[in-house]
Amino acid sequence: DAIIEDPSKINLKVQKDFVQSCYFPIVQSGGEYDFKVSAQSNSGDVKYDVITVSLGARYQMYCSNIARTLLVDPPKHVKETYETLLGVYQSCLKAMTPGYPLKAVYGAAVKYLRSEDKEDLIASLPKTMGFSVGLDFRDPLLVLNAKSTVVFREGMVFNLALSFAGIKLSESARSLVNSKSAVKELSKYGLVIADMVSITSNGAEVMTKYGKALTDISYTINDEDEDDDGDEDGKLARKIAQEEEANPTGGRRSGRLA
């Protein structure tokens, strides 16, 4: 928030009198997530597991918004779900074309999940996937939902905000991380991506330049191998959990763990 009030702190050469926050930054973690722009940060300390951050800024009265998810010690299941969200994002961008109705964005998200055999994630999608942004932070008449028949027109600007909420994280997935990791206590999580998008004659142009690839937002602070030094049963348990995550069978795999 302090950087928005004084952009020179990050070597951004704009007059600070022209810049202000649209809302208090929202930081959430520890399994408690609310992706509405009216949400608030968690009251407790940040948990180093799945962290979501939303930030809105206004420049010369024009509004913008960005949201990112930061993954700390992410299990394979979390990384794969995030990659799925990126796929949804790309499909939605293609639907933001002049002449298409706004509801095409929601339809594109659902179609992508079905094509990837991820229909279970449809229920985790938000009812609204963004909105038009300008002098008003949110135009209530130009909302990216499943019903709007308003068509995209060149020159429009939207905040495309996609998320999955309330995704369960199994015990087997959590068993793959180091015992020191906060992910061990994470039973459910959410993911979010939000960017500013301009509608051009060639389709959607992403105006937000901050990276969102998995390599941009994923961090390992607890090496999973550290937890198994000298512990053969621990290594075996981790190996079996990895095999079960890749090829779930539901059967017992080793008598040593009985």
DABEL-V507726 format. One record per pair of residues at least 6 apart in sequence whose ideal C-beta (glycine too) atoms are under 7 Angstrom apart, sorted by sequence separation. I is the first residue (numbers start at 1). J is the second residue. D is the distance in whole Angstrom. If there is no record, write none. Layout:
i->(I	I)
j->(J	J)
d->(D	D)
This chain:
i->(3	28	113	177	228	252	3	7	56	57	71	131	132	177	197	198	227	228	8	56	71	113	131	142	197	7	56	95	96	113	174	197	198	6	32	95	132	174	197	228	5	55	71	131	195	196	7	30	110	131	174	196	26	28	29	54	69	92	95	131	195	240	5	23	26	27	28	53	94	130	144	240	4	5	26	52	53	128	129	4	92	109	128	4	29	30	52	53	91	92	128	169	29	91	127	169	236	27	30	33	50	51	168	169	193	1	29	109	168	169	236	237	29	50	51	88	91	167	29	166	167	1	49	106	134	167	233	1	27	28	48	88	105	132	133	166	87	88	132	133	165	27	132	133	164	131	163	164	25	26	50	130	131	163	25	87	130	163	25	130	129	130	162	84	129	23	129	161	22	84	160	21	22	159	160	21	22	84	92	126	159	160	19	20	106	105	106	125	157	158	19	102	106	124	18	22	124	157	181	18	102	103	124	180	22	103	121	124	156	103	155	178	14	103	154	178	102	103	153	154	178	101	152	154	177	101	102	176	178	179	101	178	101	102	100	99	100	4	99	98	97	98	96	98	96	175	176	133	175	176	175	176	65	92	64	172	176	63	92	63	62	172	173	62	89	172	61	63	88	85	85	56	81	81	35	78	77	65	67	77	75	75	76	37	75	96	98	75	96	98	73	89	93	73	85	97	96	73	75	85	96	82	73	81	78	93	22	69	69	69	67	68	67	67	35	66	65	66	35	65	83	33	64	82	49	48	49	47	79	50	49	52	50	79	52	54	66	68	66	68	74	71	70	71	72	73	69	71	73	68	70	72	73	31	35	31	31	33	35	31	77	76	48)
j->(9	34	119	183	234	258	10	14	63	64	78	138	139	184	204	205	234	235	16	64	79	121	139	150	205	16	65	104	105	122	183	206	207	16	42	105	142	184	207	238	16	66	82	142	206	207	19	42	122	143	186	208	39	41	42	67	82	105	108	144	208	253	19	37	40	41	42	67	108	144	158	254	19	20	41	67	68	143	144	20	108	125	144	21	46	47	69	70	108	109	145	186	47	109	145	187	254	46	49	52	69	70	187	188	212	21	49	129	188	189	256	257	50	71	72	109	112	188	51	188	189	24	72	129	157	190	256	25	51	52	72	112	129	156	157	190	112	113	157	158	190	53	158	159	190	158	190	191	53	54	78	158	159	191	54	116	159	192	55	160	160	161	193	116	161	56	162	194	56	118	194	56	57	194	195	57	58	121	129	163	196	197	57	58	144	144	145	164	196	197	59	142	146	164	59	63	165	198	222	60	144	145	166	222	65	146	164	167	199	147	199	222	59	148	199	223	148	149	199	200	224	148	199	201	224	149	150	224	226	227	150	227	151	152	151	151	152	57	152	152	152	153	152	154	158	237	238	196	238	241	241	242	133	160	133	241	245	133	162	134	134	244	245	135	162	245	135	137	162	162	164	137	164	167	126	169	169	159	161	173	173	174	176	138	176	197	199	177	199	201	177	193	197	178	191	203	203	181	183	193	204	191	183	191	189	204	137	191	192	193	192	193	193	194	163	194	194	195	165	196	214	165	196	214	182	182	183	182	214	186	186	190	189	218	192	194	208	210	210	212	218	217	217	218	219	220	217	219	221	217	219	221	222	186	190	187	188	190	192	189	245	245	221)
d->(5	7	6	5	5	7	6	5	7	5	6	5	4	6	5	5	7	5	7	7	7	5	6	6	7	6	5	4	6	5	6	6	6	5	6	5	3	6	7	6	6	5	7	6	5	4	6	6	6	5	7	5	5	6	6	4	7	5	4	7	4	5	7	7	7	5	5	7	7	4	7	6	6	7	5	7	6	6	4	7	5	6	6	5	5	4	5	7	4	6	5	5	4	6	6	6	6	6	6	6	7	4	7	6	6	6	6	7	5	6	6	6	6	6	7	5	4	6	4	6	6	7	6	6	6	7	7	6	7	5	4	5	5	6	6	7	6	7	7	6	5	5	5	5	6	7	6	5	7	4	7	5	6	6	7	7	5	4	5	4	7	5	5	7	6	5	6	4	3	6	7	7	6	6	6	6	5	7	7	5	6	5	7	5	7	5	6	7	7	5	5	7	4	4	6	5	5	5	4	5	5	7	6	5	7	6	6	6	4	6	7	4	7	5	6	6	4	7	7	6	5	7	5	5	6	5	5	7	6	5	7	5	5	7	6	6	5	5	7	5	6	6	6	5	7	7	6	7	7	6	4	6	7	6	7	5	7	5	7	7	6	5	6	6	5	6	6	4	6	6	6	7	7	6	6	7	7	5	6	4	4	7	7	7	5	6	6	6	6	7	5	6	7	7	5	5	7	4	7	6	4	6	5	6	7	5	5	5	6	7	5	7	6	4	5	6	6	7	6	7	6	6	5	6	4	5	5	5	6	7	5	7	4	7	5	7	5	7	6	6	6	6	5	4	5	6	6	7	6	6	7	6	5	5	7	6	5	4	5	6	7	6	7)
